[in-house]
Amino acid sequence: MSYAVGQVAGFAGVTVRTLHHYDEIGLLSPSARSHAGHRRYDDGDLDRLQQILFYRELGFPLEQVASLLDDPEADPQEHLRRQHELLTTRIAELQKMAEAVEHAMEAKKMGINLTPEEKFEVFGDNDPEQYAEETEARWGDTDAYKESQRRTARYTKADWQRMQEQNEDWGRRYDALMSEGEPADGARAMDLAEEHRQNINAWYYECDLHMHTCLGDMYVADERFTAFYDAIRPGMARHLRDAIHANARRHGHTPDAA
């Protein structure tokens, strides 16, 4: 049994142009052609198209989809298992977002509103909007900025408080190791630098070693960031920058000279 390109487009809810494009880039080439040279797709082609559309819906770029599907080590069951995990994660994220919206709707319906003090008390003296315009101007087009905006938009007051407590605990431990004379390339300093990077991964966006070293350089170059870290302990900004670079080298990344 084989199907014309128009039929397949109708089954899958995609355009004929999309199927032509997939054929042109080698992502989905039909198994046969009619006597007139028209594309004909069999059941195996439809299975591959289903896998492609699953991965695309999950946000994978076409190049990565091709690599995944053409991996000789992966079998169809492995693709289904991976997609199930990704979809389950997506569902959990959407459920959390839906719950946050429901809570906001309920609060509005009952006339409950957080006071300005409640909205900002978790930040202490730090205004979270202080550098918002500059941040958007500098990084607004980056994937990291967009991911950070997407994540933080759904954080609750409890989430911000938990983040603040985590940051304060990290600051106390970094202050302690500096007071004990730990060098920036010492194991404890590098471990806390890596924890700093992982906190960014967890709360804001995926921060690889290169991006982390760039942030470390900014902590020294931008007096506002320097003041933030040096308020915890004088000299912390530079010490942390050096620890971030040392940690990157430990993991095989050679930062550009500062």
C-alpha positions in Angstrom: 0.0 0.0 0.0 1.4 3.4 -0.9 0.1 6.9 -0.7 0.5 10.1 -2.8 2.1 13.1 -1.3 -1.2 14.9 -1.0 -2.7 12.0 0.9 0.2 11.9 3.3 0.0 15.7 3.9 -3.7 15.2 4.8 -3.0 12.4 7.2 -0.2 14.2 9.0 -1.6 17.7 9.0 1.4 19.2 7.2 1.7 20.9 3.8 2.9 19.3 0.6 5.6 21.9 0.6 6.9 20.6 4.0 7.0 17.0 2.6 8.9 18.2 -0.5 11.4 20.0 1.8 11.9 16.9 3.9 12.7 15.0 0.8 15.1 17.6 -0.6 17.1 17.6 2.6 17.1 13.8 2.9 15.1 13.7 6.1 12.1 11.8 4.6 12.5 10.4 1.1 9.6 8.4 -0.2 10.3 4.8 -0.9 8.9 4.8 -4.4 7.9 6.9 -7.4 5.0 6.4 -9.7 5.5 5.9 -13.4 4.9 9.6 -13.8 7.7 10.3 -11.2 5.3 11.3 -8.4 6.3 10.5 -4.8 4.7 7.5 -3.2 5.0 6.8 0.5 4.6 3.4 2.2 3.8 2.5 5.8 7.5 2.7 6.8 7.7 6.2 5.5 4.6 7.2 7.5 6.2 5.8 10.7 9.3 7.9 10.1 7.2 11.0 9.4 5.4 10.4 12.7 8.8 10.3 14.5 9.9 13.5 12.8 6.7 15.3 13.8 7.0 14.1 17.4 10.5 15.5 17.6 9.6 18.7 15.9 6.7 19.3 18.3 9.2 18.8 21.1 11.4 21.6 19.7 14.2 19.6 18.1 15.8 21.2 15.0 15.7 19.3 11.8 19.4 18.5 11.8 19.1 16.9 15.2 16.0 15.0 14.2 17.9 13.5 11.3 20.8 12.5 13.5 18.5 10.9 16.0 16.5 8.9 13.4 19.6 7.9 11.5 21.5 6.7 14.6 22.4 3.0 13.9 22.5 2.3 17.6 18.9 3.5 18.2 15.9 1.3 17.6 12.2 2.4 17.2 11.5 1.4 20.7 14.3 3.7 22.0 12.8 6.6 20.0 9.4 6.0 21.5 10.8 5.7 25.0 12.7 9.0 24.6 9.7 10.8 23.2 7.5 9.5 26.0 9.9 10.9 28.6 10.1 14.2 26.8 6.3 14.5 26.5 5.8 13.5 30.1 8.2 16.3 31.2 6.4 18.8 28.9 3.0 17.7 30.3 4.3 18.3 33.9 5.6 21.7 32.9 2.4 22.7 31.3 0.4 21.4 34.3 2.5 23.5 36.6 1.9 26.6 34.4 -1.8 25.8 34.3 -1.9 25.5 38.1 -0.2 28.9 38.5 -2.7 30.5 36.1 -5.5 28.9 38.1 -4.2 30.2 41.3 -3.9 33.7 39.8 -7.5 33.5 38.5 -8.7 32.4 41.9 -6.9 35.2 43.7 -8.3 37.7 41.3 -11.8 36.3 41.7 -11.5 36.6 45.4 -10.0 40.0 45.3 -6.7 38.9 46.7 -3.7 40.8 45.6 -0.1 40.8 46.9 1.0 44.1 48.3 4.1 45.8 46.8 6.0 44.8 49.9 5.0 41.1 49.5 5.9 41.2 45.8 9.5 42.4 46.5 10.3 41.3 50.1 12.0 38.2 48.8 14.6 40.4 47.1 15.6 42.5 50.1 17.2 45.7 48.8 17.8 44.3 45.3 15.2 45.5 42.8 14.7 42.7 40.3 13.7 45.1 37.6 16.6 47.4 38.1 18.5 46.2 35.1 15.6 44.8 33.2 15.6 47.2 30.2 19.4 47.0 29.8 19.3 43.2 30.1 16.7 43.0 27.3 18.6 45.4 25.2 21.9 43.4 25.5 20.5 39.9 25.4 16.9 40.1 24.4 17.5 38.2 21.1 19.4 35.3 22.7 17.9 31.9 23.5 19.2 32.2 27.0 17.3 35.4 27.7 14.1 34.0 26.2 14.4 30.8 28.2 15.1 32.8 31.4 11.9 34.9 30.7 9.9 31.8 30.1 11.0 30.1 33.3 10.8 33.1 35.7 7.3 34.1 34.4 5.8 31.1 36.1 7.7 31.4 39.4 5.7 31.9 42.5 6.6 33.9 45.6 7.7 30.6 47.2 10.0 29.9 44.3 11.7 33.3 44.6 12.1 32.8 48.3 13.6 29.4 47.8 16.0 30.8 45.2 17.0 33.6 47.5 17.7 31.2 50.3 19.8 29.0 48.1 21.8 32.0 46.9 22.4 33.2 50.4 23.5 29.8 51.5 26.0 29.7 48.6 27.3 33.1 49.5 27.9 32.1 53.1 29.9 29.1 52.0 31.9 31.0 49.5 32.6 33.7 52.1 33.8 31.0 54.5 36.2 29.4 52.1 37.7 32.8 51.2 38.2 33.5 54.9 40.0 30.2 55.2 42.4 31.3 52.5 41.1 28.9 49.8 42.8 29.8 46.4 40.6 30.4 43.4 41.9 27.3 41.8 41.4 25.2 44.9 39.0 22.2 44.7 36.4 23.8 47.1 36.4 27.1 45.2 36.0 25.3 41.8 33.2 23.2 43.3 31.3 26.3 44.4 31.9 27.9 41.0 30.4 24.8 39.4 27.5 24.9 41.8 27.0 28.6 40.8 26.8 27.5 37.2 24.4 24.7 38.0 22.1 27.1 39.9 21.9 29.2 36.7 21.0 26.1 34.8 18.3 25.2 37.3 16.7 28.6 37.7 17.3 30.6 34.6 18.8 29.0 31.4 21.3 26.5 30.2 24.7 28.0 31.1 27.6 26.1 29.4 31.2 26.6 30.5 32.0 29.2 27.9 29.0 31.3 28.9 29.9 30.9 32.5 33.4 32.3 32.0 31.9 35.3 30.1 29.6 35.9 33.1 32.7 35.6 35.4 34.5 38.3 33.4 31.4 40.5 33.6 31.4 40.2 37.4 34.7 42.0 37.4 34.3 44.3 34.4 30.9 45.7 35.4 31.1 47.6 38.7 27.5 46.8 39.6 28.1 43.1 39.6 31.4 43.6 41.4 29.6 45.6 44.1 27.0 42.8 44.5 29.6 40.1 45.1 32.0 42.3 47.0 29.1 43.2 49.4 29.2 39.6 50.5 32.9 39.7 51.0 35.5 42.2 49.6 37.3 40.7 46.6 34.7 38.0 46.0 33.9 39.1 42.5 37.5 38.7 41.3 38.0 35.5 43.3 34.8 34.0 41.9 35.8 35.0 38.3 39.1 33.2 38.8 37.4 30.2 40.3 35.0 30.1 37.3 37.9 30.1 34.9 39.7 27.4 36.9 36.6 25.3 36.9 36.2 25.6 33.2 39.8 24.5 32.6 39.2 21.6 35.0 36.4 20.4 32.7 38.5 20.8 29.6 37.4 24.3 28.5 40.1 26.9 28.0 38.6 30.4 28.6 39.8 33.3 26.6 42.3 35.4 28.4 40.6 37.8 30.7 
